[in-house]
Amino acid sequence: MTNIQTFFIRLSLLFAMCPALALGDPAVGDTPPDVELGVTSSGKAVKPQDYLGRVVVVTFWASWCGPCRKELPILESVQEQGKGQIQVIAVNIEDPATFRKASRILKDQQMQLANDRNGVGQRAYHVKGIPHMMLIGRDGRILDVRTGYAEAAIPGIVDEINGALAAKTLPAG
């Protein structure tokens, strides 16, 4: 076997073991990466695929992020008004101790809180800045990806979420 053949075999194995490396940024129309976004305070793994048939909002956030702190109560309100048709997954990117503190403060929220304690979700979703949000339709396909937005963008995001809720698209398959 030549050096070039060995190189390509090793490269293929690397991409097979790390699918997120082989793919570009998740984009509109794609199915989101089938990876654990994080874990709840009780240790349950959270994946958007667990909510197929609902509109899913995945938002990566941190306690020090101003726009994140502004959007969480708004997303909670959207979650409440969605009456089981939407699932907000708020993925905290901070250390587990900070996540536990934030979870205690947000304990009465209906949205799903998760902690990406090892960065797997951030890498798979190509999070380069926060807030970072992905809107996923009922069919499990990405409708929009937003990153690094300001507070002024939140009303438009809510309108887009409401539009996705109004669409009656059923899951594929």
Rosetta blueprint (number, residue, H / E / L):
1 M L
2 T L
3 N H
4 I H
5 Q H
6 T H
7 F H
8 F H
9 I H
10 R H
11 L H
12 S H
13 L H
14 L H
15 F H
16 A H
17 M H
18 C L
19 P H
20 A H
21 L H
22 A H
23 L L
24 G L
25 D L
26 P L
27 A L
28 V L
29 G L
30 D L
31 T L
32 P L
33 P L
34 D L
35 V L
36 E L
37 L L
38 G E
39 V E
40 T L
41 S L
42 S L
43 G L
44 K L
45 A E
46 V E
47 K L
48 P H
49 Q H
50 D H
51 Y H
52 L L
53 G L
54 R L
55 V E
56 V E
57 V E
58 V E
59 T E
60 F E
61 W E
62 A L
63 S L
64 W L
65 C L
66 G H
67 P H
68 C H
69 R H
70 K H
71 E H
72 L H
73 P H
74 I H
75 L H
76 E H
77 S H
78 V H
79 Q H
80 E H
81 Q H
82 G L
83 K L
84 G L
85 Q L
86 I E
87 Q E
88 V E
89 I E
90 A E
91 V E
92 N E
93 I L
94 E L
95 D L
96 P H
97 A H
98 T H
99 F H
100 R H
101 K H
102 A H
103 S H
104 R H
105 I H
106 L L
107 K L
108 D L
109 Q L
110 Q L
111 M L
112 Q E
113 L E
114 A E
115 N E
116 D L
117 R L
118 N L
119 G L
120 V H
121 G H
122 Q H
123 R H
124 A H
125 Y L
126 H L
127 V L
128 K L
129 G L
130 I L
131 P L
132 H E
133 M E
134 M E
135 L E
136 I E
137 G L
138 R L
139 D L
140 G L
141 R L
142 I E
143 L E
144 D E
145 V E
146 R E
147 T E
148 G L
149 Y L
150 A L
151 E H
152 A H
153 A H
154 I H
155 P H
156 G H
157 I H
158 V H
159 D H
160 E H
161 I H
162 N H
163 G H
164 A H
165 L H
166 A H
167 A L
168 K L
169 T L
170 L L
171 P L
172 A L
173 G L
